[in-house]
C-alpha cells in the first residue's frame, strides 16, 4: 500500500480507481485471514479430539492382557460397599483410562479415610476391558472401585432415552458426517466445536440418569475425567443444599456464562421459561442429591426439553445447555474454591487460585495429556500419573 501511494504521487491515478484497488486488496487479505482462522480451528479440534498414540497403545496392551491372562472373571473386592449409603460415592463416566486413573489417584490420595470412598466408573464397550484391567492391577489401596460397561444398561435404549433416539437419527448423522453440510470446514462454519465426537457418546449424557444407574444411593459426587482433586472432598457430603438437586460452582462473572450464552432466547419457548441473565454453573464436579432428584423428576424434565430440541433450535449440542435447563432453580451454588475451571483453555488463570482449589478442571481443548496442554498447568495433573507403571513404560518406549 505504501508503494502504491508513493507511485500515485507521480502519476495521474483516478482516486476512485485507487480506492477500488485498496478495497479489493483489503477484502482479499480479510478472506485469507478468515480461511486461516477456519483451518486453525479445525486443526485444534482435530488435535484435541484425536487419541494420542501412547494412550491408544495403553488401551490395547491392557485389553490384550485382560483377555489373555484370565482376568475376565475377576471382580473388585468389597462389593458390599457399592450400595452402602454411609460411604462417599463418586461417579466417573469416561473412555480415557489414564485420565480416569488420575481422578481416582488424586481423590484417594487426599481422602482422610480412603476405605470409605467408593468410585463408580462407567465406560463404553470398546474400553471396558482396558479400564477394568487397569484398576484390577493399579487400584489405590483401601478404596473401592467398580467398573461398568454402559452397553450393559439395557434400560438405556432409544424408546426411553430422547437423546439416544436423536443420536441414531439420519439428521444427526448427516450433520456430523456429510462434508457438504453447513457445519463443515469447507462451508466456513465457525461453530466446529459442536461437531465434537463426544456429543455422539451416551457417556456424555449418562449424567442425567443418576437414579437409574445408582438406585440404592441417596447422594453421589459426579467428577469429569479432566479434573484433578487437590483436597479431601468429604465435607461436600455435609453441605446443606436447601432441598436443591445439584450442588455446583457458578461460572458467571459480569456478563459471561449466563443463560443467554448457551440458549437461544429468540425462541419463545426459551424466553418464556428462563431468565437470560440467570447465572450458569459448571459440570465437572457436581454433588447430586438423588432423593431430591426423584422428587422433582429431573430425568423427566430432561427428556421433555430434549424432545423439544430435536431440531436443535433451543441449543446446539452438548450436555451443559440441557443441564442448565433441567436444573433451573434447583442448583445450589457451592463456594468457588471447591472447583476452579479454565485450565484447558485459559493460560491466565491465577496460580494462587489453582493452588487453593479443591478441584481443578482442564475444561477446554488443551487437555494435560495432549501436547496442546498449557505447560504451566500440566504439573498439577502429571504428578498423579505413575510414569513407572509397566504399561506406561512400555507405551512410551514404543513411541520414544
C-alpha positions in Angstrom: 0.0 0.0 0.0 2.9 2.3 0.8 4.5 1.7 -2.6 1.2 2.3 -4.4 0.7 5.6 -2.6 4.3 6.7 -3.5 3.7 5.9 -7.2 0.4 7.7 -7.1 2.2 11.0 -6.3 3.9 11.0 -9.7 1.0 9.6 -11.8 -2.5 10.8 -12.5 -4.3 7.9 -10.9 -8.1 8.2 -10.5 -8.9 8.4 -6.8 -11.9 6.2 -7.4 -9.8 3.6 -9.1 -7.2 3.7 -6.3 -10.0 3.4 -3.7 -11.4 0.3 -5.5 -8.0 -1.2 -5.7 -7.3 -0.7 -2.0 -10.8 -2.1 -1.1 -10.1 -5.2 -3.2 -6.7 -5.7 -1.6 -8.3 -5.4 1.9 -11.1 -7.8 1.1 -8.6 -10.3 -0.3 -6.5 -10.2 2.9 -9.6 -10.4 5.1 -10.7 -13.6 3.2 -7.2 -15.0 3.7 -7.3 -14.3 7.5 -10.8 -16.0 7.8 -9.6 -19.0 5.9 -6.6 -19.4 8.2 -8.8 -19.0 11.3 -11.1 -21.7 10.0 -8.2 -24.1 9.3 -6.7 -23.3 12.7 -10.0 -24.0 14.5 -10.3 -27.3 12.6 -6.8 -28.4 13.3 -7.1 -27.5 17.0 -10.3 -29.5 17.3 -8.7 -32.4 15.4 -5.6 -32.4 17.7 -7.8 -32.1 20.8 -10.1 -35.0 19.9 -7.6 -37.4 18.4 -6.4 -40.1 20.8 -2.6 -39.8 21.3 -0.7 -42.9 20.2 0.6 -43.7 23.8 -3.0 -43.6 25.1 -4.1 -45.8 22.3 -1.2 -48.2 23.0 -2.2 -48.3 26.7 -5.7 -49.4 26.0 -4.5 -52.1 23.5 -2.0 -53.5 26.0 -4.5 -53.6 28.8 -7.2 -55.2 26.7 -4.8 -57.8 25.5 -3.7 -58.8 29.0 -7.3 -58.7 30.3 -8.3 -61.5 27.9 -5.0 -63.4 27.6 -4.2 -63.6 31.3 -7.6 -64.8 32.6 -8.8 -61.5 34.2 -12.3 -61.7 32.5 -13.9 -63.5 35.5 -12.3 -61.4 38.2 -14.2 -58.7 40.1 -13.2 -56.0 42.5 -13.3 -56.8 46.2 -15.6 -55.1 48.8 -18.7 -55.3 46.6 -20.9 -54.8 49.7 -19.7 -51.2 49.8 -21.3 -50.3 46.4 -24.7 -49.6 47.8 -23.7 -48.5 51.4 -25.2 -45.0 51.9 -22.9 -44.3 54.8 -19.9 -44.2 52.4 -18.7 -41.5 50.0 -19.7 -42.3 46.4 -18.2 -40.9 43.2 -19.4 -41.3 39.6 -16.9 -41.0 36.7 -18.1 -41.6 33.1 -15.1 -41.9 30.7 -13.5 -43.8 27.9 -10.0 -42.5 28.9 -8.1 -44.9 31.1 -5.2 -42.6 32.1 -7.4 -39.6 32.8 -9.7 -41.7 34.9 -6.8 -43.1 36.9 -5.6 -39.5 37.7 -9.1 -38.6 39.0 -9.1 -41.7 41.2 -5.5 -41.4 42.3 -5.8 -37.7 43.2 -9.1 -38.2 45.1 -7.8 -41.2 47.0 -4.5 -39.6 47.9 -6.3 -36.7 49.7 -9.0 -38.7 51.4 -8.7 -38.9 55.1 -10.4 -42.3 55.3 -9.8 -44.0 51.9 -11.7 -47.1 52.9 -14.9 -45.0 53.0 -14.6 -43.9 49.4 -16.3 -45.8 46.5 -15.7 -45.0 42.8 -18.3 -46.0 40.3 -16.7 -45.9 36.8 -18.8 -46.3 33.6 -17.1 -46.7 30.3 -18.1 -47.9 26.8 -17.8 -51.4 25.4 -14.6 -50.5 23.4 -12.7 -49.5 26.5 -14.3 -51.7 29.2 -11.7 -54.4 29.2 -8.8 -51.9 29.4 -10.5 -49.8 32.1 -11.2 -52.8 34.2 -7.8 -54.3 33.8 -6.1 -51.1 34.8 -8.0 -50.9 38.1 -7.6 -54.6 38.8 -3.9 -54.2 38.9 -3.5 -50.5 39.7 -6.2 -49.7 42.3 -5.1 -47.3 45.1 -5.1 -49.0 48.5 -8.2 -49.3 50.6 -10.7 -47.5 48.2 -13.4 -49.5 46.4 -13.6 -49.3 42.6 -16.4 -50.7 40.4 -16.1 -50.5 36.6 -19.2 -51.0 34.4 -20.0 -51.2 30.7 -22.6 -48.7 29.5 -23.8 -51.3 27.0 -25.0 -53.4 29.9 -27.6 -50.8 30.8 -30.5 -52.4 28.9 -32.9 -49.7 30.1 -30.8 -47.1 28.3 -32.5 -47.5 24.9 -34.0 -45.2 22.2 -37.5 -45.9 23.3 -36.8 -44.4 26.8 -33.9 -42.0 26.1 -34.7 -39.0 23.9 -31.1 -38.1 23.1 -30.2 -41.7 22.1 -33.1 -41.6 19.7 -31.8 -38.4 18.3 -28.3 -39.6 18.0 -29.5 -42.5 15.9 -31.4 -40.3 13.6 -30.4 -39.7 10.0 -30.4 -35.9 10.6 -27.7 -36.1 13.2 -25.6 -38.5 11.1 -25.9 -36.0 8.2 -24.8 -33.1 10.5 -21.7 -35.0 11.6 -20.6 -37.0 8.6 -21.6 -35.2 5.4 -18.8 -33.0 4.1 -21.2 -30.6 2.3 -23.2 -29.9 5.5 -23.1 -26.3 6.7 -21.2 -27.3 9.8 -18.2 -28.4 7.7 -15.0 -26.6 7.3 -15.4 -26.2 3.5 -18.6 -24.1 4.1 -16.8 -21.8 6.6 -18.9 -22.6 9.6 -17.3 -21.2 12.7 -19.0 -23.5 15.2 -16.8 -26.5 14.5 -16.7 -27.3 18.3 -20.3 -28.6 18.0 -19.0 -31.4 15.8 -17.1 -32.8 18.8 -17.4 -36.6 18.7 -18.1 -36.6 22.5 -21.6 -35.3 21.7 -22.3 -38.6 20.0 -21.4 -40.6 23.1 -24.0 -41.6 25.6 -21.3 -41.4 28.3 -21.7 -37.6 27.9 -25.4 -37.8 28.6 -25.4 -40.6 31.3 -25.2 -37.9 34.0 -28.9 -37.2 33.5 -29.8 -40.8 34.6 -28.1 -40.9 38.1 -31.0 -42.6 39.9 -31.4 -45.2 37.2 -27.7 -46.0 37.4 -27.5 -45.9 41.2 -31.0 -46.7 42.5 -29.8 -47.5 46.1 -27.8 -44.3 46.7 -29.1 -41.0 48.1 -26.1 -38.8 47.2 -23.3 -39.1 44.7 -20.5 -36.7 43.6 -20.0 -36.6 39.8 -16.5 -35.9 38.6 -15.4 -35.3 35.0 -12.3 -37.2 33.7 -10.4 -34.0 33.1 -10.3 -32.9 36.8 -7.6 -33.2 39.5 -8.6 -33.4 43.1 -6.3 -31.5 45.5 -8.1 -31.7 48.8 -10.3 -34.0 50.9 -13.8 -33.8 49.4 -15.7 -35.5 52.2 -17.1 -32.1 53.6 -19.2 -31.8 50.4 -21.5 -34.6 51.7 -22.3 -32.4 54.7 -23.2 -29.3 52.7 -26.9 -28.3 53.3 -28.2 -27.8 49.7 -31.5 -26.4 50.9 -33.5 -29.0 49.1 -31.8 -28.4 45.8 -30.8 -31.3 43.5 -27.5 -30.1 42.1 -24.6 -28.6 44.0 -22.3 -26.8 41.6 -20.0 -23.8 41.3 -21.4 -20.8 39.4 -19.4 -19.6 36.4 -20.8 -16.2 35.5 -18.6 -13.2 36.1 -20.2 -9.9 35.0 -21.9 -10.8 31.6 -20.0 -14.1 30.9 -21.5 -17.5 31.1 -25.1 -16.6 31.8 -28.1 -18.4 30.2 -28.2 -16.3 27.1 -24.6 -17.6 26.3 -25.9 -21.1 25.9 -29.6 -20.9 24.9 -31.5 -19.4 22.0 -33.6 -16.7 23.6 -35.1 -15.7 20.2 -37.1 -18.9 20.6 -40.3 -18.1 22.6 -40.2 -21.5 24.4 -36.9 -20.4 25.9 -37.6 -16.8 26.5 -40.9 -17.6 28.2 -39.4 -20.1 30.7 -36.0 -18.8 31.6 -34.1 -15.7 32.6 -31.4 -14.8 30.1 -29.4 -13.2 32.9 -29.5 -16.3 35.1 -26.1 -17.5 36.2 -24.6 -20.6 34.6 -22.7 -23.2 36.5 -20.2 -25.9 35.8 -20.4 -29.6 35.1 -17.3 -31.4 36.2 -17.7 -31.5 40.0 -21.4 -31.8 41.0 -23.0 -33.1 44.2 -26.3 -34.7 43.2 -29.0 -35.3 45.8 -30.7 -38.4 44.3 -33.7 -38.3 46.7 -34.4 -34.7 45.7 -33.8 -35.8 42.0 -36.6 -38.3 42.2 -38.9 -35.9 44.0 -38.5 -33.3 41.2 -38.5 -35.9 38.4 -35.3 -34.5 37.0 -34.9 -37.2 34.3 -38.4 -36.5 33.1 -37.7 -32.7 32.8 -34.5 -33.6 30.8 -36.5 -35.8 28.5 -39.1 -33.1 27.9 -36.5 -30.5 26.9 -34.5 -32.9 24.7 -37.8 -33.7 22.8 -38.4 -30.0 22.3 -34.9 -29.5 20.9 -34.9 -32.3 18.3 -34.3 -29.7 15.6 -31.6 -28.1 17.7 -33.3 -24.7 17.7 -33.2 -24.2 21.5 -29.5 -25.0 21.8 -26.8 -26.6 19.7 -25.3 -29.8 21.2 -23.6 -30.8 24.4 -24.7 -31.6 28.0 -24.3 -28.2 29.6 -27.3 -26.3 28.0 -29.8 -29.1 28.8 -28.2 -29.2 32.3 -28.8 -25.5 32.8 -32.5 -26.0 31.8 -33.0 -29.3 33.7 -31.6 -28.0 37.0 -33.0 -24.4 36.6 -33.8 -23.1 40.1 -32.7 -26.4 41.5 -29.0 -25.7 41.7 -27.2 -24.8 45.0 -24.2 -22.6 44.5 -21.1 -24.1 46.1 -18.1 -22.0 47.2 -15.9 -21.2 44.2 -12.8 -22.7 46.0 -14.3 -26.1 45.6 -14.0 -26.0 41.8 -11.7 -23.8 39.7 -12.1 -24.0 35.9 -10.3 -22.9 32.8 -7.1 -24.9 32.9 -7.8 -26.3 29.5 -8.2 -23.0 27.6 -7.2 -20.0 29.8 -3.5 -19.6 30.5 -4.3 -16.5 32.5 -5.9 -18.4 35.5 -4.1 -17.3 38.6 -1.7 -19.9 40.1 -2.8 -18.8 43.6 -6.4 -19.6 42.7 -5.3 -23.0 41.3 -3.2 -23.9 44.3 -6.1 -23.1 46.7 -8.8 -25.1 44.8 -10.2 -28.4 46.0 -10.7 -29.5 42.4 -9.1 -28.0 39.2 -10.7 -28.6 35.9 -9.0 -28.8 32.5 -12.2 -27.9 30.6 -11.4 -26.8 27.0 -9.3 -28.3 24.2 -5.9 -28.1 25.9 -6.1 -31.3 28.0 -3.0 -32.1 30.1 -2.4 -35.4 28.4 -2.1 -33.7 25.0 0.9 -31.8 23.5 -1.6 -28.9 23.3 -1.8 -28.7 27.1 -0.9 -25.5 28.8 2.6 -26.1 30.2 2.2 -24.1 33.4 -0.8 -26.2 34.5 0.4 -29.6 33.4 2.3 -30.4 36.6 -1.0 -30.4 38.7 -2.1 -33.4 36.5 1.1 -35.2 35.8 2.1 -35.7 39.5 -0.7 -38.2 39.8 0.5 -40.2 36.8 2.6 -43.2 37.8 5.1 -43.0 35.0 7.0 -46.0 36.3 3.9 -48.2 35.6 5.0 -51.1 33.4 2.2 -50.4 30.9 3.0 -46.7 30.6 6.7 -47.5 30.3 6.0 -50.0 27.5 4.0 -47.5 25.5 6.5 -44.7 26.0 9.2 -47.0 24.8 7.3 -47.8 21.6 6.9 -44.2 20.6 10.0 -42.5 22.0 
